[in-house]
Amino acid sequence: MKEKETKKELHSFMLTDYEKEEAYLRKMANKGWRFLQSAGITYTFEKMEPEDIIYRLDFHPLKKTDREKYLHFYRKNGWTYLQDTNDVTYFCKRASGNDSDRLDLFKNDQDKLEVLGKLFKSRMLPLSIIALFIIFIGLVQFVFIYPADHGGTYPIAAMVIWLLILIYWVYVLIHCSIGFAKLKRKYSLH
């Protein structure tokens, strides 16, 4: 039996980019690439006949006891469960053009923003602590430890790594803050 053709693509979607991620996955299906899985920034696709498939990303943090009811609700409405990654559940279904294509478990857009905000904070707090700790350690080494042991010079590579961590952390914080502001404006218009 012939093995199906697959490909991997790298994309960095932040939590506030979920609508862009859904649109990206749909566009890939329309081009003939079925979404198989996401692992961080790596998306794996399988070759198929082009088809209009809608993808839905959901952010309900669930207790294990509620999970089966949650998945049953989606299945009952024609959605197929794909995977869970970083508190995000992926579903898909063939586009039908009716109201079930817009299925959402949130009561309203404000509810969705609250859940996204909680997820963002729960992710950013540990990331922030780690980033600040790494930067603090780097500064301590840079100012106190390394100069005394090595004639006052500090390796450029270590400084660059510290700087890249700081830049990425600030980028994520700014990107998601702007994303939340855009989502709030968008959903307040409804």
MODELLER restraints for C-alpha pairs under 7 A, 6 or more apart:
rsr = mdl.restraints
at = mdl.atoms
rsr.add(forms.Gaussian(group=physical.xy_distance, feature=features.Distance(at['CA:4:A'], at['CA:46:A']), mean=6.75, stdev=0.5))
rsr.add(forms.Gaussian(group=physical.xy_distance, feature=features.Distance(at['CA:4:A'], at['CA:47:A']), mean=6.70, stdev=0.5))
rsr.add(forms.Gaussian(group=physical.xy_distance, feature=features.Distance(at['CA:5:A'], at['CA:46:A']), mean=5.85, stdev=0.5))
rsr.add(forms.Gaussian(group=physical.xy_distance, feature=features.Distance(at['CA:5:A'], at['CA:47:A']), mean=5.41, stdev=0.5))
rsr.add(forms.Gaussian(group=physical.xy_distance, feature=features.Distance(at['CA:6:A'], at['CA:44:A']), mean=6.98, stdev=0.5))
rsr.add(forms.Gaussian(group=physical.xy_distance, feature=features.Distance(at['CA:6:A'], at['CA:45:A']), mean=5.44, stdev=0.5))
rsr.add(forms.Gaussian(group=physical.xy_distance, feature=features.Distance(at['CA:6:A'], at['CA:46:A']), mean=4.32, stdev=0.5))
rsr.add(forms.Gaussian(group=physical.xy_distance, feature=features.Distance(at['CA:6:A'], at['CA:47:A']), mean=5.96, stdev=0.5))
rsr.add(forms.Gaussian(group=physical.xy_distance, feature=features.Distance(at['CA:7:A'], at['CA:44:A']), mean=5.78, stdev=0.5))
rsr.add(forms.Gaussian(group=physical.xy_distance, feature=features.Distance(at['CA:7:A'], at['CA:45:A']), mean=5.33, stdev=0.5))
rsr.add(forms.Gaussian(group=physical.xy_distance, feature=features.Distance(at['CA:7:A'], at['CA:46:A']), mean=6.55, stdev=0.5))
rsr.add(forms.Gaussian(group=physical.xy_distance, feature=features.Distance(at['CA:8:A'], at['CA:42:A']), mean=6.42, stdev=0.5))
rsr.add(forms.Gaussian(group=physical.xy_distance, feature=features.Distance(at['CA:8:A'], at['CA:43:A']), mean=5.41, stdev=0.5))
rsr.add(forms.Gaussian(group=physical.xy_distance, feature=features.Distance(at['CA:8:A'], at['CA:44:A']), mean=4.47, stdev=0.5))
rsr.add(forms.Gaussian(group=physical.xy_distance, feature=features.Distance(at['CA:8:A'], at['CA:45:A']), mean=6.24, stdev=0.5))
rsr.add(forms.Gaussian(group=physical.xy_distance, feature=features.Distance(at['CA:9:A'], at['CA:42:A']), mean=5.72, stdev=0.5))
rsr.add(forms.Gaussian(group=physical.xy_distance, feature=features.Distance(at['CA:9:A'], at['CA:43:A']), mean=5.18, stdev=0.5))
rsr.add(forms.Gaussian(group=physical.xy_distance, feature=features.Distance(at['CA:9:A'], at['CA:44:A']), mean=6.61, stdev=0.5))
rsr.add(forms.Gaussian(group=physical.xy_distance, feature=features.Distance(at['CA:10:A'], at['CA:41:A']), mean=5.33, stdev=0.5))
rsr.add(forms.Gaussian(group=physical.xy_distance, feature=features.Distance(at['CA:10:A'], at['CA:42:A']), mean=4.72, stdev=0.5))
rsr.add(forms.Gaussian(group=physical.xy_distance, feature=features.Distance(at['CA:10:A'], at['CA:43:A']), mean=6.23, stdev=0.5))
rsr.add(forms.Gaussian(group=physical.xy_distance, feature=features.Distance(at['CA:11:A'], at['CA:41:A']), mean=5.08, stdev=0.5))
rsr.add(forms.Gaussian(group=physical.xy_distance, feature=features.Distance(at['CA:11:A'], at['CA:42:A']), mean=6.51, stdev=0.5))
rsr.add(forms.Gaussian(group=physical.xy_distance, feature=features.Distance(at['CA:12:A'], at['CA:41:A']), mean=5.12, stdev=0.5))
rsr.add(forms.Gaussian(group=physical.xy_distance, feature=features.Distance(at['CA:13:A'], at['CA:21:A']), mean=6.49, stdev=0.5))
rsr.add(forms.Gaussian(group=physical.xy_distance, feature=features.Distance(at['CA:14:A'], at['CA:176:A']), mean=6.84, stdev=0.5))
rsr.add(forms.Gaussian(group=physical.xy_distance, feature=features.Distance(at['CA:16:A'], at['CA:176:A']), mean=5.89, stdev=0.5))
rsr.add(forms.Gaussian(group=physical.xy_distance, feature=features.Distance(at['CA:16:A'], at['CA:179:A']), mean=5.27, stdev=0.5))
rsr.add(forms.Gaussian(group=physical.xy_distance, feature=features.Distance(at['CA:16:A'], at['CA:180:A']), mean=6.23, stdev=0.5))
rsr.add(forms.Gaussian(group=physical.xy_distance, feature=features.Distance(at['CA:18:A'], at['CA:57:A']), mean=6.73, stdev=0.5))
rsr.add(forms.Gaussian(group=physical.xy_distance, feature=features.Distance(at['CA:22:A'], at['CA:55:A']), mean=5.29, stdev=0.5))
rsr.add(forms.Gaussian(group=physical.xy_distance, feature=features.Distance(at['CA:22:A'], at['CA:56:A']), mean=6.13, stdev=0.5))
rsr.add(forms.Gaussian(group=physical.xy_distance, feature=features.Distance(at['CA:22:A'], at['CA:57:A']), mean=6.92, stdev=0.5))
rsr.add(forms.Gaussian(group=physical.xy_distance, feature=features.Distance(at['CA:25:A'], at['CA:35:A']), mean=6.59, stdev=0.5))
rsr.add(forms.Gaussian(group=physical.xy_distance, feature=features.Distance(at['CA:25:A'], at['CA:55:A']), mean=6.62, stdev=0.5))
rsr.add(forms.Gaussian(group=physical.xy_distance, feature=features.Distance(at['CA:26:A'], at['CA:52:A']), mean=6.71, stdev=0.5))
rsr.add(forms.Gaussian(group=physical.xy_distance, feature=features.Distance(at['CA:26:A'], at['CA:53:A']), mean=5.58, stdev=0.5))
rsr.add(forms.Gaussian(group=physical.xy_distance, feature=features.Distance(at['CA:26:A'], at['CA:54:A']), mean=5.56, stdev=0.5))
rsr.add(forms.Gaussian(group=physical.xy_distance, feature=features.Distance(at['CA:26:A'], at['CA:55:A']), mean=6.31, stdev=0.5))
rsr.add(forms.Gaussian(group=physical.xy_distance, feature=features.Distance(at['CA:28:A'], at['CA:34:A']), mean=6.88, stdev=0.5))
rsr.add(forms.Gaussian(group=physical.xy_distance, feature=features.Distance(at['CA:29:A'], at['CA:50:A']), mean=5.91, stdev=0.5))
rsr.add(forms.Gaussian(group=physical.xy_distance, feature=features.Distance(at['CA:29:A'], at['CA:51:A']), mean=5.66, stdev=0.5))
rsr.add(forms.Gaussian(group=physical.xy_distance, feature=features.Distance(at['CA:29:A'], at['CA:52:A']), mean=6.22, stdev=0.5))
rsr.add(forms.Gaussian(group=physical.xy_distance, feature=features.Distance(at['CA:29:A'], at['CA:53:A']), mean=6.06, stdev=0.5))
rsr.add(forms.Gaussian(group=physical.xy_distance, feature=features.Distance(at['CA:30:A'], at['CA:50:A']), mean=4.79, stdev=0.5))
rsr.add(forms.Gaussian(group=physical.xy_distance, feature=features.Distance(at['CA:30:A'], at['CA:51:A']), mean=4.95, stdev=0.5))
rsr.add(forms.Gaussian(group=physical.xy_distance, feature=features.Distance(at['CA:30:A'], at['CA:52:A']), mean=5.27, stdev=0.5))
rsr.add(forms.Gaussian(group=physical.xy_distance, feature=features.Distance(at['CA:31:A'], at['CA:50:A']), mean=5.29, stdev=0.5))
rsr.add(forms.Gaussian(group=physical.xy_distance, feature=features.Distance(at['CA:32:A'], at['CA:47:A']), mean=5.89, stdev=0.5))
rsr.add(forms.Gaussian(group=physical.xy_distance, feature=features.Distance(at['CA:32:A'], at['CA:48:A']), mean=4.98, stdev=0.5))
rsr.add(forms.Gaussian(group=physical.xy_distance, feature=features.Distance(at['CA:32:A'], at['CA:49:A']), mean=5.03, stdev=0.5))
rsr.add(forms.Gaussian(group=physical.xy_distance, feature=features.Distance(at['CA:32:A'], at['CA:50:A']), mean=3.75, stdev=0.5))
rsr.add(forms.Gaussian(group=physical.xy_distance, feature=features.Distance(at['CA:32:A'], at['CA:51:A']), mean=6.57, stdev=0.5))
rsr.add(forms.Gaussian(group=physical.xy_distance, feature=features.Distance(at['CA:33:A'], at['CA:45:A']), mean=5.51, stdev=0.5))
rsr.add(forms.Gaussian(group=physical.xy_distance, feature=features.Distance(at['CA:33:A'], at['CA:46:A']), mean=5.39, stdev=0.5))
rsr.add(forms.Gaussian(group=physical.xy_distance, feature=features.Distance(at['CA:33:A'], at['CA:47:A']), mean=4.78, stdev=0.5))
rsr.add(forms.Gaussian(group=physical.xy_distance, feature=features.Distance(at['CA:33:A'], at['CA:48:A']), mean=5.69, stdev=0.5))
rsr.add(forms.Gaussian(group=physical.xy_distance, feature=features.Distance(at['CA:34:A'], at['CA:45:A']), mean=5.22, stdev=0.5))
rsr.add(forms.Gaussian(group=physical.xy_distance, feature=features.Distance(at['CA:34:A'], at['CA:46:A']), mean=5.10, stdev=0.5))
rsr.add(forms.Gaussian(group=physical.xy_distance, feature=features.Distance(at['CA:34:A'], at['CA:47:A']), mean=6.34, stdev=0.5))
rsr.add(forms.Gaussian(group=physical.xy_distance, feature=features.Distance(at['CA:34:A'], at['CA:48:A']), mean=6.36, stdev=0.5))
rsr.add(forms.Gaussian(group=physical.xy_distance, feature=features.Distance(at['CA:35:A'], at['CA:44:A']), mean=6.20, stdev=0.5))
rsr.add(forms.Gaussian(group=physical.xy_distance, feature=features.Distance(at['CA:35:A'], at['CA:45:A']), mean=4.55, stdev=0.5))
rsr.add(forms.Gaussian(group=physical.xy_distance, feature=features.Distance(at['CA:35:A'], at['CA:46:A']), mean=6.57, stdev=0.5))
rsr.add(forms.Gaussian(group=physical.xy_distance, feature=features.Distance(at['CA:36:A'], at['CA:44:A']), mean=5.46, stdev=0.5))
rsr.add(forms.Gaussian(group=physical.xy_distance, feature=features.Distance(at['CA:36:A'], at['CA:45:A']), mean=5.25, stdev=0.5))
rsr.add(forms.Gaussian(group=physical.xy_distance, feature=features.Distance(at['CA:36:A'], at['CA:46:A']), mean=6.66, stdev=0.5))
rsr.add(forms.Gaussian(group=physical.xy_distance, feature=features.Distance(at['CA:37:A'], at['CA:43:A']), mean=5.91, stdev=0.5))
rsr.add(forms.Gaussian(group=physical.xy_distance, feature=features.Distance(at['CA:37:A'], at['CA:44:A']), mean=5.34, stdev=0.5))
rsr.add(forms.Gaussian(group=physical.xy_distance, feature=features.Distance(at['CA:37:A'], at['CA:83:A']), mean=6.99, stdev=0.5))
rsr.add(forms.Gaussian(group=physical.xy_distance, feature=features.Distance(at['CA:38:A'], at['CA:44:A']), mean=6.34, stdev=0.5))
rsr.add(forms.Gaussian(group=physical.xy_distance, feature=features.Distance(at['CA:52:A'], at['CA:94:A']), mean=6.05, stdev=0.5))
rsr.add(forms.Gaussian(group=physical.xy_distance, feature=features.Distance(at['CA:52:A'], at['CA:95:A']), mean=5.68, stdev=0.5))
rsr.add(forms.Gaussian(group=physical.xy_distance, feature=features.Distance(at['CA:53:A'], at['CA:92:A']), mean=6.57, stdev=0.5))
rsr.add(forms.Gaussian(group=physical.xy_distance, feature=features.Distance(at['CA:53:A'], at['CA:93:A']), mean=5.57, stdev=0.5))
rsr.add(forms.Gaussian(group=physical.xy_distance, feature=features.Distance(at['CA:53:A'], at['CA:94:A']), mean=4.42, stdev=0.5))
rsr.add(forms.Gaussian(group=physical.xy_distance, feature=features.Distance(at['CA:53:A'], at['CA:95:A']), mean=5.41, stdev=0.5))
rsr.add(forms.Gaussian(group=physical.xy_distance, feature=features.Distance(at['CA:54:A'], at['CA:92:A']), mean=5.45, stdev=0.5))
rsr.add(forms.Gaussian(group=physical.xy_distance, feature=features.Distance(at['CA:54:A'], at['CA:93:A']), mean=5.44, stdev=0.5))
rsr.add(forms.Gaussian(group=physical.xy_distance, feature=features.Distance(at['CA:54:A'], at['CA:94:A']), mean=6.05, stdev=0.5))
rsr.add(forms.Gaussian(group=physical.xy_distance, feature=features.Distance(at['CA:54:A'], at['CA:95:A']), mean=5.70, stdev=0.5))
rsr.add(forms.Gaussian(group=physical.xy_distance, feature=features.Distance(at['CA:55:A'], at['CA:91:A']), mean=5.65, stdev=0.5))
rsr.add(forms.Gaussian(group=physical.xy_distance, feature=features.Distance(at['CA:55:A'], at['CA:92:A']), mean=4.33, stdev=0.5))
rsr.add(forms.Gaussian(group=physical.xy_distance, feature=features.Distance(at['CA:55:A'], at['CA:93:A']), mean=6.76, stdev=0.5))
rsr.add(forms.Gaussian(group=physical.xy_distance, feature=features.Distance(at['CA:56:A'], at['CA:90:A']), mean=5.91, stdev=0.5))
rsr.add(forms.Gaussian(group=physical.xy_distance, feature=features.Distance(at['CA:56:A'], at['CA:91:A']), mean=5.11, stdev=0.5))
rsr.add(forms.Gaussian(group=physical.xy_distance, feature=features.Distance(at['CA:56:A'], at['CA:92:A']), mean=6.08, stdev=0.5))
rsr.add(forms.Gaussian(group=physical.xy_distance, feature=features.Distance(at['CA:57:A'], at['CA:88:A']), mean=6.27, stdev=0.5))
rsr.add(forms.Gaussian(group=physical.xy_distance, feature=features.Distance(at['CA:57:A'], at['CA:89:A']), mean=5.57, stdev=0.5))
rsr.add(forms.Gaussian(group=physical.xy_distance, feature=features.Distance(at['CA:57:A'], at['CA:90:A']), mean=4.79, stdev=0.5))
rsr.add(forms.Gaussian(group=physical.xy_distance, feature=features.Distance(at['CA:57:A'], at['CA:91:A']), mean=6.40, stdev=0.5))
rsr.add(forms.Gaussian(group=physical.xy_distance, feature=features.Distance(at['CA:58:A'], at['CA:88:A']), mean=5.64, stdev=0.5))
rsr.add(forms.Gaussian(group=physical.xy_distance, feature=features.Distance(at['CA:58:A'], at['CA:89:A']), mean=5.10, stdev=0.5))
rsr.add(forms.Gaussian(group=physical.xy_distance, feature=features.Distance(at['CA:58:A'], at['CA:90:A']), mean=6.59, stdev=0.5))
rsr.add(forms.Gaussian(group=physical.xy_distance, feature=features.Distance(at['CA:59:A'], at['CA:87:A']), mean=6.17, stdev=0.5))
rsr.add(forms.Gaussian(group=physical.xy_distance, feature=features.Distance(at['CA:59:A'], at['CA:88:A']), mean=4.99, stdev=0.5))
rsr.add(forms.Gaussian(group=physical.xy_distance, feature=features.Distance(at['CA:59:A'], at['CA:89:A']), mean=6.44, stdev=0.5))
rsr.add(forms.Gaussian(group=physical.xy_distance, feature=features.Distance(at['CA:59:A'], at['CA:115:A']), mean=6.93, stdev=0.5))
rsr.add(forms.Gaussian(group=physical.xy_distance, feature=features.Distance(at['CA:61:A'], at['CA:87:A']), mean=6.50, stdev=0.5))
rsr.add(forms.Gaussian(group=physical.xy_distance, feature=features.Distance(at['CA:77:A'], at['CA:100:A']), mean=6.56, stdev=0.5))
rsr.add(forms.Gaussian(group=physical.xy_distance, feature=features.Distance(at['CA:78:A'], at['CA:93:A']), mean=6.45, stdev=0.5))
rsr.add(forms.Gaussian(group=physical.xy_distance, feature=features.Distance(at['CA:79:A'], at['CA:91:A']), mean=6.03, stdev=0.5))
rsr.add(forms.Gaussian(group=physical.xy_distance, feature=features.Distance(at['CA:79:A'], at['CA:92:A']), mean=5.45, stdev=0.5))
rsr.add(forms.Gaussian(group=physical.xy_distance, feature=features.Distance(at['CA:79:A'], at['CA:93:A']), mean=5.00, stdev=0.5))
rsr.add(forms.Gaussian(group=physical.xy_distance, feature=features.Distance(at['CA:80:A'], at['CA:91:A']), mean=5.34, stdev=0.5))
rsr.add(forms.Gaussian(group=physical.xy_distance, feature=features.Distance(at['CA:80:A'], at['CA:92:A']), mean=5.24, stdev=0.5))
rsr.add(forms.Gaussian(group=physical.xy_distance, feature=features.Distance(at['CA:80:A'], at['CA:93:A']), mean=6.13, stdev=0.5))
rsr.add(forms.Gaussian(group=physical.xy_distance, feature=features.Distance(at['CA:81:A'], at['CA:90:A']), mean=6.29, stdev=0.5))
rsr.add(forms.Gaussian(group=physical.xy_distance, feature=features.Distance(at['CA:81:A'], at['CA:91:A']), mean=4.61, stdev=0.5))
rsr.add(forms.Gaussian(group=physical.xy_distance, feature=features.Distance(at['CA:81:A'], at['CA:92:A']), mean=6.80, stdev=0.5))
rsr.add(forms.Gaussian(group=physical.xy_distance, feature=features.Distance(at['CA:82:A'], at['CA:90:A']), mean=5.31, stdev=0.5))
rsr.add(forms.Gaussian(group=physical.xy_distance, feature=features.Distance(at['CA:82:A'], at['CA:91:A']), mean=5.40, stdev=0.5))
rsr.add(forms.Gaussian(group=physical.xy_distance, feature=features.Distance(at['CA:83:A'], at['CA:89:A']), mean=5.84, stdev=0.5))
rsr.add(forms.Gaussian(group=physical.xy_distance, feature=features.Distance(at['CA:83:A'], at['CA:90:A']), mean=5.36, stdev=0.5))
rsr.add(forms.Gaussian(group=physical.xy_distance, feature=features.Distance(at['CA:84:A'], at['CA:90:A']), mean=6.28, stdev=0.5))
rsr.add(forms.Gaussian(group=physical.xy_distance, feature=features.Distance(at['CA:95:A'], at['CA:101:A']), mean=6.46, stdev=0.5))
rsr.add(forms.Gaussian(group=physical.xy_distance, feature=features.Distance(at['CA:106:A'], at['CA:112:A']), mean=5.78, stdev=0.5))
rsr.add(forms.Gaussian(group=physical.xy_distance, feature=features.Distance(at['CA:109:A'], at['CA:187:A']), mean=5.86, stdev=0.5))
rsr.add(forms.Gaussian(group=physical.xy_distance, feature=features.Distance(at['CA:131:A'], at['CA:165:A']), mean=6.72, stdev=0.5))
rsr.add(forms.Gaussian(group=physical.xy_distance, feature=features.Distance(at['CA:131:A'], at['CA:166:A']), mean=6.86, stdev=0.5))
rsr.add(forms.Gaussian(group=physical.xy_distance, feature=features.Distance(at['CA:135:A'], at['CA:162:A']), mean=6.02, stdev=0.5))
rsr.add(forms.Gaussian(group=physical.xy_distance, feature=features.Distance(at['CA:138:A'], at['CA:162:A']), mean=6.72, stdev=0.5))
rsr.add(forms.Gaussian(group=physical.xy_distance, feature=features.Distance(at['CA:142:A'], at['CA:154:A']), mean=6.43, stdev=0.5))
rsr.add(forms.Gaussian(group=physical.xy_distance, feature=features.Distance(at['CA:146:A'], at['CA:152:A']), mean=6.96, stdev=0.5))
rsr.add(forms.Gaussian(group=physical.xy_distance, feature=features.Distance(at['CA:146:A'], at['CA:154:A']), mean=6.35, stdev=0.5))
rsr.add(forms.Gaussian(group=physical.xy_distance, feature=features.Distance(at['CA:147:A'], at['CA:153:A']), mean=5.61, stdev=0.5))
rsr.add(forms.Gaussian(group=physical.xy_distance, feature=features.Distance(at['CA:147:A'], at['CA:154:A']), mean=6.68, stdev=0.5))
